[in-house]
């Protein structure tokens, strides 16, 4: 059985250009097989945000610290991406 968890979150953002504060809304959706008794909704939302933070940190480190060069195959077969790093 799949369980879908949706989180509609509203937060304030201060604009750098003019300092105005505006309300932003994010709509998050996660799918899990964990039952509510084992993982309450709040826990699923927290895990989802933690996962996103980990992925963003890894991507940012890859791009900024490792300086990858990306090659994309143009063959008619399914897309292939190749990565190499400068030493």
C-alpha positions in Angstrom: 0.0 0.0 0.0 1.3 3.4 -0.9 0.8 6.5 1.3 0.9 10.0 -0.2 1.9 12.8 2.1 1.3 16.4 0.9 2.6 19.4 2.8 1.5 23.0 1.8 4.0 25.3 3.6 3.8 29.1 3.8 6.9 31.2 4.8 8.2 34.8 4.7 10.9 35.9 2.3 12.7 39.3 2.5 13.7 40.5 -0.9 17.3 41.6 -1.3 16.6 44.3 -3.8 14.2 46.4 -1.8 13.8 44.7 1.6 10.1 44.0 1.2 8.7 40.9 2.8 6.4 38.6 0.9 4.7 35.3 1.6 5.8 32.3 -0.4 4.1 28.9 -0.6 5.7 25.6 -1.3 3.7 22.5 -2.2 5.6 19.2 -1.3 4.5 15.7 -2.0 6.1 12.5 -0.8 5.2 8.9 -1.4 6.0 6.1 1.1 5.1 2.6 2.1 5.4 3.3 5.8 2.2 3.2 7.7 1.1 6.2 9.8 1.7 4.3 13.1 5.3 3.7 12.1 6.0 7.2 10.6 3.6 10.0 11.5 3.0 12.7 8.8 5.3 15.2 10.6 8.1 12.7 10.5 7.6 12.0 6.7 7.7 15.8 6.0 10.9 16.2 8.1 12.6 13.2 6.4 11.6 14.7 3.0 13.2 18.0 3.8 16.3 16.3 5.2 16.6 14.2 2.0 16.4 17.4 -0.1 19.1 19.1 2.0 21.4 16.1 1.5 20.8 16.1 -2.3 21.3 19.9 -2.5 24.5 19.8 -0.5 25.9 17.0 -2.6 25.0 18.7 -5.9 26.4 22.0 -4.7 29.7 20.4 -3.6 30.0 18.5 -6.8 29.5 21.7 -8.9 31.5 24.1 -6.8 34.3 22.0 -5.4 34.8 19.3 -8.0 34.2 21.4 -11.1 32.7 18.6 -13.3 32.8 18.7 -17.0 29.6 17.1 -18.5 29.5 15.3 -21.9 26.2 14.3 -23.3 26.1 11.6 -26.0 24.2 12.6 -29.1 23.7 9.0 -30.4 20.1 8.0 -31.3 20.2 5.4 -28.4 18.9 6.4 -24.9 20.6 9.5 -23.5 23.9 8.9 -21.8 25.7 11.5 -19.6 29.4 11.3 -18.9 31.1 13.2 -16.1 34.8 13.9 -15.5 36.6 16.0 -13.0 39.6 18.3 -13.2 42.5 17.2 -11.1 
